[in-house]
Amino acid sequence: MIESKESNHWLMGEIYGTAPSLFIQQNWPKLLPHWSKPPQTLLLVCFRAQENLSFVNETVQREKDRLWQAFHHCAQRLHPIAQSQGILLEAICPKTGLAVQAPPQSGIFDLVYLFHDRLGFPWQRTTQGCKVVTHPRWQQAFYPALWISPQDSDRVTALVYDSLSSPMREPWSKLTITTLN
């Protein structure tokens, strides 16, 4: 569980560490052409939303923007720490599905599919044609995000835990990571 008080809103979430899907294992050179090693670890991030994100309106868009900013903030915090420890950790943009540090010709990650495939979360299409994944407790009031690494799960989850949960590293106050087999 991630908890943070940011912009007068509590930020809560979960992170699940798991192995890459078969699609990622087979297509990583297209998805991550700047990598020389295949991915070993996916960190699937669930940010709890204050709104049902399957609707299209100004309030929902503000909430999506707030949660994207939270993910971006985490990624900015983690990237230099990971680099200093020799860990390659790539943030995948929840808006575009593209690796943040990747060249423009990179492939697109389907976060809805990954949450369904790796965690068993159901998904559906909205009336606008968008795919929306459903969290078991929060339903559609959550924002999916992804980090990916060629390093082993233990090293990556320890880095994330230490970097985001330390009281010295505000605004994050508490973090638990579930590693799936």
FENLINFEN-V707967 format. One record per residue. N is the residue number from 1. D_CENTER is the distance of its C-alpha to the mean C-alpha in whole Angstrom. Layout:
n:N d_center:D_CENTER
n:N d_center:D_CENTER
//
This chain:
n:1 d_center:13
n:2 d_center:12
n:3 d_center:15
n:4 d_center:16
n:5 d_center:19
n:6 d_center:18
n:7 d_center:20
n:8 d_center:22
n:9 d_center:19
n:10 d_center:18
n:11 d_center:14
n:12 d_center:13
n:13 d_center:10
n:14 d_center:10
n:15 d_center:8
n:16 d_center:9
n:17 d_center:10
n:18 d_center:12
n:19 d_center:14
n:20 d_center:13
n:21 d_center:15
n:22 d_center:18
n:23 d_center:18
n:24 d_center:15
n:25 d_center:18
n:26 d_center:21
n:27 d_center:19
n:28 d_center:17
n:29 d_center:20
n:30 d_center:20
n:31 d_center:16
n:32 d_center:16
n:33 d_center:20
n:34 d_center:20
n:35 d_center:19
n:36 d_center:22
n:37 d_center:20
n:38 d_center:18
n:39 d_center:15
n:40 d_center:15
n:41 d_center:12
n:42 d_center:9
n:43 d_center:6
n:44 d_center:5
n:45 d_center:4
n:46 d_center:7
n:47 d_center:8
n:48 d_center:12
n:49 d_center:14
n:50 d_center:18
n:51 d_center:18
n:52 d_center:18
n:53 d_center:16
n:54 d_center:18
n:55 d_center:21
n:56 d_center:22
n:57 d_center:23
n:58 d_center:23
n:59 d_center:22
n:60 d_center:19
n:61 d_center:18
n:62 d_center:19
n:63 d_center:16
n:64 d_center:14
n:65 d_center:15
n:66 d_center:14
n:67 d_center:11
n:68 d_center:10
n:69 d_center:12
n:70 d_center:11
n:71 d_center:7
n:72 d_center:10
n:73 d_center:12
n:74 d_center:10
n:75 d_center:9
n:76 d_center:13
n:77 d_center:14
n:78 d_center:12
n:79 d_center:14
n:80 d_center:17
n:81 d_center:17
n:82 d_center:16
n:83 d_center:18
n:84 d_center:21
n:85 d_center:20
n:86 d_center:20
n:87 d_center:17
n:88 d_center:15
n:89 d_center:11
n:90 d_center:10
n:91 d_center:7
n:92 d_center:7
n:93 d_center:8
n:94 d_center:7
n:95 d_center:11
n:96 d_center:12
n:97 d_center:10
n:98 d_center:12
n:99 d_center:11
n:100 d_center:12
n:101 d_center:15
n:102 d_center:16
n:103 d_center:19
n:104 d_center:20
n:105 d_center:21
n:106 d_center:18
n:107 d_center:17
n:108 d_center:14
n:109 d_center:11
n:110 d_center:12
n:111 d_center:8
n:112 d_center:11
n:113 d_center:13
n:114 d_center:11
n:115 d_center:10
n:116 d_center:14
n:117 d_center:15
n:118 d_center:13
n:119 d_center:13
n:120 d_center:16
n:121 d_center:15
n:122 d_center:17
n:123 d_center:17
n:124 d_center:19
n:125 d_center:21
n:126 d_center:22
n:127 d_center:25
n:128 d_center:24
n:129 d_center:22
n:130 d_center:19
n:131 d_center:16
n:132 d_center:15
n:133 d_center:13
n:134 d_center:15
n:135 d_center:14
n:136 d_center:17
n:137 d_center:18
n:138 d_center:16
n:139 d_center:17
n:140 d_center:16
n:141 d_center:15
n:142 d_center:11
n:143 d_center:9
n:144 d_center:6
n:145 d_center:2
n:146 d_center:3
n:147 d_center:5
n:148 d_center:9
n:149 d_center:12
n:150 d_center:16
n:151 d_center:16
n:152 d_center:17
n:153 d_center:15
n:154 d_center:17
n:155 d_center:17
n:156 d_center:13
n:157 d_center:13
n:158 d_center:16
n:159 d_center:15
n:160 d_center:12
n:161 d_center:14
n:162 d_center:17
n:163 d_center:15
n:164 d_center:14
n:165 d_center:16
n:166 d_center:19
n:167 d_center:22
n:168 d_center:23
n:169 d_center:19
n:170 d_center:19
n:171 d_center:18
n:172 d_center:16
n:173 d_center:18
n:174 d_center:17
n:175 d_center:14
n:176 d_center:14
n:177 d_center:12
n:178 d_center:13
n:179 d_center:14
n:180 d_center:15
n:181 d_center:18
//
